[in-house]
Amino acid sequence: MHDIRAIRDNPQAYVAGWTSRGVEDAQATVDRILELDRDLRAAQTAGQDALSKRNAASRAIGAAMGKKDMAEAERLKAEVEGLKGEIAAQEAVEAEKGRELRDILAGLKNLAAEDVPDGEDEAGNVETGRCGEPRKGGPAKDHADLGEALGLLDFEAAAKMSGARFAVLKGGLARLERAIGQFMLDMQTAQHGYLEVNPPYLVRDEAMFGTGQLPKFEEDLFRVGEHLLIPTAEVSLTNLVRETILSEEELAQPMRLTALTPCFRAEAGSAGRDTRGLIRQHQFSKVELVSITRPEDSDAEHERMTGCAEAVLQALELPYRRMLLCKGDMGFSARKTFDLEVWLPSQDTYREISSCSNCGDFQARRMDARFKRAGEKKTEFVHTLNGSGLAVGRTLVAVMENYQDEGGRIAVPEVLKRYMPEGVTHVG
């Protein structure tokens, strides 16, 4: 959500900011926001003036009655009735203008940080580092073919019961996926200080609004009665501080939360992309990282969080690169995002496996998450950050492809062996 006072004070900054993020005719949008803001404030002022006059007239009625001046009393009663109508009319205008203003602001992306590069799409992203050497020789079978050949990955059975973009994992492959998720969760809690949380998978609309999935991206969500299935544990974890005022002491160190949960995405806007395999599924598991910080701490925490995600790839010895996303490729709520892309031999390219974003106070405003500094009366909005640490299914894909051998089996990475049955060194 955006601060209307900031837009009022510096409208051209928002015109430029939203234009760079792909908002069509940002000037007209800002003009309409300012027009609604003026109308809303005018209605509030007129309503308050009418209320003040009504209260004064009501008091005067008693005085007139005391003086037996019935004509004046009747005149004042008529004035009060007219003012009641004026108050109601201004309240209706206030409600209408306020609703339209909130709807416009709720649908507008966060502004990018100053050091985010310009660009319309992924072509404008900037590589800021890489780790490990991509494997160019040896077997490079696609993970879907590899898993099906081993009899451990069944898309046909999944399609019969659930439709497209679901999979059944069996035997050693199912165990390997479980090992990956457990390893990630253990690393983020034991080594990086994140607090493990087991949150709800079903949330209400206001929780999705708080993190920015609603109202703009409802078609990408699965609804179950009056609830929505989480597309990421970011929703549940970040909403733990909704409608809360934290003390500065509670944020002396960033609040760091993590969860391993199933995630559910309709993928309505991704028709034709990665329709086969595990890369883009309707249901998948992910270890999510969320941080809640003071404003002055969020940039450093963003770097730290990204490093925590990178540590998983380094431990698994998977080649990857870090990308700074351009303005046109960032998510709705982000002000700055680093993507981690892992090497997939079958595609001879890097593919996204983690996205770590600093959202500034954008989500906090939507969910009213604040803190109070010691000795201060006023409150400030916290900053929120989220990242994948990592997506379990995509990590399984990377392990399958980078650790496959000439015989079509999958070697178990060294750090995962303690999570597998004793003596198991390969899957398949």
C-alpha positions in Angstrom: 0.0 0.0 0.0 1.1 3.5 -0.6 1.2 6.6 1.6 -1.2 9.1 0.2 0.7 12.0 2.0 3.9 11.0 0.1 2.0 11.0 -3.2 0.5 14.3 -2.4 3.9 15.8 -1.5 5.8 14.4 -4.5 3.4 13.2 -7.2 6.1 13.2 -10.0 8.2 10.7 -8.1 5.3 8.3 -8.2 4.6 9.0 -11.9 8.2 8.2 -12.6 8.3 5.2 -10.3 5.2 3.6 -11.6 6.0 4.3 -15.2 9.4 2.5 -14.7 7.4 -0.5 -13.3 5.2 -0.8 -16.3 2.1 1.0 -15.0 0.2 2.3 -18.1 -0.4 6.1 -18.1 0.9 6.6 -14.6 0.4 10.3 -14.9 -3.4 9.8 -15.4 -3.4 7.4 -12.4 -1.6 9.9 -10.2 -3.9 12.7 -11.3 -7.0 10.6 -10.4 -5.5 9.7 -7.0 -4.9 13.4 -6.2 -8.4 14.3 -7.5 -10.0 11.7 -5.2 -7.8 12.8 -2.3 -9.0 16.4 -2.8 -12.6 15.3 -3.0 -12.3 13.0 0.0 -10.8 15.7 2.2 -13.3 18.3 1.0 -16.2 16.0 1.9 -14.6 15.3 5.3 -14.2 19.1 6.0 -17.8 19.8 4.8 -19.1 17.0 6.9 -17.3 18.2 10.0 -18.5 21.8 9.4 -22.1 20.6 9.1 -21.7 18.5 12.2 -20.4 21.4 14.2 -23.3 23.6 13.0 -25.8 20.9 13.8 -24.4 20.6 17.3 -24.6 24.4 17.8 -28.1 24.6 16.5 -29.2 21.7 18.7 -27.9 23.6 21.8 -29.6 26.7 20.6 -32.9 24.9 20.5 -32.9 24.4 24.2 -32.0 28.1 24.8 -34.9 29.2 22.5 -37.4 26.9 24.2 -36.2 28.3 27.6 -37.1 31.8 26.4 -40.5 30.5 25.0 -39.4 31.6 21.6 -41.2 28.8 19.7 -40.7 30.4 16.3 -36.9 30.4 16.7 -37.0 26.9 18.1 -38.9 25.6 15.1 -36.5 27.4 12.7 -33.5 25.8 14.5 -35.2 22.4 14.3 -35.6 22.8 10.6 -32.0 23.8 10.3 -30.9 20.7 12.3 -32.8 18.5 9.9 -31.2 20.1 6.9 -27.8 19.7 8.4 -28.5 16.1 9.1 -29.1 15.7 5.4 -25.9 17.5 4.6 -23.9 15.3 7.0 -25.3 12.2 5.4 -24.6 13.4 1.9 -21.0 14.2 2.7 -20.6 10.9 4.5 -21.8 9.2 1.3 -19.3 11.2 -0.8 -16.6 10.4 1.7 -17.3 6.6 1.5 -17.5 6.6 -2.3 -14.3 8.6 -2.9 -12.5 6.7 -0.1 -13.4 3.3 -1.6 -12.3 4.3 -5.1 -9.0 5.7 -3.7 -8.3 2.6 -1.7 -9.1 0.4 -4.6 -6.7 2.3 -6.9 -3.9 2.3 -4.3 -4.4 -1.4 -3.5 -3.8 -2.3 -7.1 -0.5 -0.4 -7.6 2.9 -2.0 -7.4 5.5 -1.0 -4.8 8.1 1.5 -6.0 11.6 0.2 -6.8 14.6 1.0 -4.7 17.0 3.5 -6.2 19.7 0.9 -7.1 17.3 -1.3 -9.0 18.1 -1.3 -12.7 15.6 -0.2 -15.4 14.2 -2.8 -17.7 10.9 -4.2 -18.9 11.4 -7.9 -18.4 14.0 -10.6 -17.5 16.3 -9.3 -20.3 17.0 -6.3 -18.0 18.2 -8.3 -15.0 21.8 -8.0 -14.0 24.0 -10.8 -12.9 25.9 -9.9 -9.7 27.7 -13.1 -9.0 28.0 -16.9 -9.6 29.2 -19.9 -7.8 30.4 -23.3 -9.1 31.1 -24.4 -12.6 28.2 -25.7 -14.7 28.7 -29.3 -15.8 29.0 -29.3 -19.6 29.9 -33.0 -20.2 28.3 -36.3 -19.1 24.6 -37.3 -19.0 22.1 -34.5 -19.3 18.8 -36.2 -19.3 15.8 -34.1 -18.4 14.6 -34.7 -14.8 11.1 -35.8 -16.0 12.6 -38.4 -18.3 15.1 -39.5 -15.7 12.4 -39.9 -13.0 10.0 -41.8 -15.3 12.8 -44.1 -16.5 13.5 -45.0 -12.8 9.8 -45.7 -12.2 9.9 -43.1 -9.4 8.1 -40.2 -11.0 4.5 -40.7 -12.3 2.8 -37.9 -14.1 0.1 -40.1 -15.7 -1.3 -41.4 -12.4 -1.3 -37.8 -11.0 -3.2 -36.5 -14.0 -5.9 -39.2 -13.6 -6.7 -38.1 -10.1 -5.8 -34.4 -10.2 -5.2 -33.2 -13.7 -2.2 -31.5 -15.2 0.7 -30.0 -13.2 0.7 -32.6 -10.5 3.1 -35.5 -9.9 3.4 -38.6 -7.8 6.9 -39.3 -6.4 7.7 -42.8 -5.2 10.3 -44.7 -3.3 13.8 -43.2 -3.2 12.8 -40.1 -5.0 10.0 -39.3 -2.5 12.6 -39.9 0.3 15.1 -37.7 -1.4 12.6 -34.8 -1.7 11.8 -35.2 2.0 15.5 -35.2 2.8 16.0 -32.0 0.9 13.2 -30.2 2.7 14.4 -31.4 6.1 18.0 -30.4 5.4 17.0 -26.9 4.3 14.8 -26.4 7.4 17.6 -27.7 9.7 20.1 -25.3 8.1 18.0 -22.2 8.3 17.1 -22.9 12.0 20.3 -24.3 13.4 22.9 -22.3 11.4 21.1 -19.1 10.4 18.9 -18.4 13.4 15.4 -18.6 11.9 12.6 -19.6 14.2 10.7 -22.6 12.9 6.9 -22.0 12.5 4.2 -24.4 11.6 1.5 -22.0 10.2 -2.0 -22.4 8.7 -2.2 -23.4 5.0 -5.6 -21.8 4.7 -6.0 -18.1 5.2 -8.6 -15.4 4.9 -8.8 -12.8 2.2 -7.3 -10.0 4.4 -4.2 -12.0 4.9 -3.7 -12.3 1.1 -4.4 -8.6 0.8 -1.7 -7.9 3.4 1.1 -9.5 1.4 -0.2 -8.3 -1.9 -1.7 -11.4 -3.6 -5.1 -9.7 -3.4 -6.9 -8.1 -5.1 -4.7 -8.2 -8.3 -3.8 -11.9 -8.4 -6.9 -13.8 -7.3 -6.9 -15.9 -10.5 -3.6 -17.5 -9.4 -5.0 -18.6 -6.1 -7.1 -21.7 -5.0 -10.2 -20.9 -3.0 -11.6 -23.4 -0.5 -14.9 -22.1 0.8 -14.3 -18.8 2.7 -10.5 -19.5 2.8 -7.6 -19.4 0.3 -4.8 -22.0 0.1 -1.4 -20.3 0.6 0.7 -19.9 -2.5 3.7 -19.5 -0.2 4.3 -19.5 3.5 5.2 -15.8 3.1 1.5 -15.1 3.6 1.2 -16.9 6.9 4.5 -15.9 8.3 4.3 -12.2 7.5 0.8 -11.9 8.8 1.9 -13.0 12.2 2.6 -9.3 12.8 -0.5 -7.9 11.2 -2.4 -5.3 13.3 0.5 -5.4 15.9 2.6 -2.7 17.4 6.1 -4.2 18.3 8.5 -2.6 20.7 11.9 -1.5 19.4 13.4 -4.0 21.7 11.6 -6.8 19.9 13.3 -5.6 16.7 16.7 -5.0 18.1 17.6 -8.0 16.0 15.4 -8.7 12.9 12.6 -11.1 13.6 13.5 -14.2 11.5 10.9 -16.8 10.7 10.9 -20.0 8.6 8.5 -22.7 7.6 8.4 -25.8 5.4 5.0 -26.0 3.9 3.1 -27.1 0.9 2.3 -24.3 -1.5 -0.6 -24.1 -4.0 -0.7 -22.0 -7.2 -3.2 -22.0 -10.0 -0.5 -20.6 -12.4 -3.3 -19.0 -14.4 -0.9 -16.6 -16.1 1.7 -19.2 -17.1 0.0 -21.2 -19.8 2.4 -23.1 -22.0 5.4 -22.6 -19.6 7.1 -25.7 -18.1 3.9 -27.8 -18.5 5.9 -31.0 -18.2 8.0 -31.9 -15.1 8.3 -30.5 -11.6 9.4 -26.9 -12.3 5.9 -25.3 -12.4 3.4 -27.4 -10.4 0.1 -26.5 -8.8 1.3 -28.1 -5.5 4.8 -28.1 -4.3 6.8 -27.7 -1.0 9.0 -24.8 -0.1 11.1 -23.6 2.8 10.2 -19.9 3.2 12.2 -17.2 5.0 10.6 -14.1 6.4 12.2 -11.2 8.3 10.6 -8.3 10.1 12.9 -5.4 10.7 13.3 -1.7 11.5 13.5 0.4 8.3 17.2 1.1 8.8 18.0 -2.7 9.0 16.2 -4.0 6.0 18.9 -3.5 3.3 21.5 -5.4 5.3 18.9 -8.1 6.2 18.1 -8.5 2.5 21.8 -9.3 1.8 21.9 -11.7 4.7 18.7 -13.5 3.7 20.0 -14.0 0.1 23.2 -15.4 1.6 21.2 -17.9 3.7 19.5 -19.1 0.5 22.8 -19.3 -1.3 24.3 -21.4 1.5 21.9 -24.2 0.7 23.0 -24.3 -2.9 26.7 -24.2 -1.9 26.2 -27.1 0.6 24.5 -29.1 -2.2 27.4 -28.1 -4.5 24.9 -26.9 -7.2 26.2 -24.3 -9.6 24.2 -21.1 -9.5 24.2 -17.4 -10.2 22.7 -14.4 -8.4 20.6 -11.9 -10.4 19.4 -8.4 -9.4 16.0 -8.1 -11.0 15.1 -5.0 -13.0 12.1 -2.9 -12.3 9.9 -4.6 -14.9 10.6 -8.2 -13.6 10.1 -7.7 -9.9 7.1 -9.0 -8.0 4.1 -6.8 -7.1 5.2 -6.1 -3.4 8.9 -5.9 -3.9 11.1 -2.9 -3.8 14.3 -4.9 -4.6 14.7 -8.6 -5.5 17.6 -11.0 -5.9 16.9 -14.2 -7.8 19.1 -17.3 -7.5 19.2 -19.4 -10.6 20.5 -22.9 -10.5 22.2 -24.7 -13.5 20.1 -27.4 -15.2 22.2 -29.5 -17.6 19.2 -30.7 -19.7 18.3 -27.1 -20.6 21.9 -25.9 -20.7 20.9 -22.8 -18.8 20.2 -21.4 -15.3 16.7 -21.5 -13.9 15.2 -19.6 -10.9 15.2 -21.6 -7.7 14.9 -18.7 -5.1 13.6 -15.2 -5.0 14.6 -12.9 -2.1 12.8 -9.6 -1.8 12.8 -6.5 0.4 9.3 -5.1 0.4 10.1 -2.0 2.6 6.9 -0.8 4.4 4.6 -1.8 1.5 3.2 -4.9 3.1 3.3 -3.4 6.6 1.0 -0.6 5.5 -1.5 -3.1 4.0 -1.6 -5.2 7.3 -1.0 -2.3 9.8 2.2 -3.8 11.2 4.1 -1.2 13.2 6.7 -0.7 15.9 7.4 2.0 18.5 10.9 3.3 19.2 11.9 3.6 22.9 10.9 7.0 24.3 8.7 7.9 21.2 5.0 8.3 21.2 4.4 7.8 17.4 4.7 4.5 15.7 6.4 3.6 12.4 5.7 0.8 9.9 8.1 -2.2 10.0 9.9 -3.4 6.9 9.1 -7.0 5.7 11.3 -9.3 3.7 10.7 -12.7 2.2 12.7 -15.3 0.3 12.8 -19.0 -0.7 15.3 -21.0 1.2 14.7 -22.9 -1.2 11.8 -24.3 -3.3 12.0 -28.0 -2.6 10.7 -29.3 -5.9 13.1 -27.2 -8.0 16.0 -28.2 -5.8 15.1 -31.8 -6.4 15.1 -31.1 -10.1 18.6 -29.6 -9.8 19.9 -32.5 -7.7 18.4 -35.1 -10.2 20.0 -33.4 -13.2 23.4 -32.4 -11.7 23.9 -35.7 -9.9 22.7 -38.2 -12.5 25.3 -40.8 -13.6 25.8 -42.7 -16.9 23.6 -45.6 -15.6 20.6 -43.3 -15.1 20.8 -43.3 -11.3 21.0 -40.2 -9.0 23.8 -39.8 -6.6 22.8 -38.5 -3.2 24.7 -35.3 -2.3 27.0 -35.7 0.7 25.0 -33.4 3.0 21.8 -35.3 2.4 23.1 -38.8 3.1 22.3 -38.5 6.9 18.7 -37.9 5.9 18.5 -41.1 3.8 18.4 -44.7 4.9 21.7 -45.9 6.2 24.1 -46.9 3.3 22.0 -45.4 0.6 24.3 -43.4 -1.8 22.1 -43.5 -5.0 18.5 -43.3 -5.9 17.4 -45.7 -8.7 
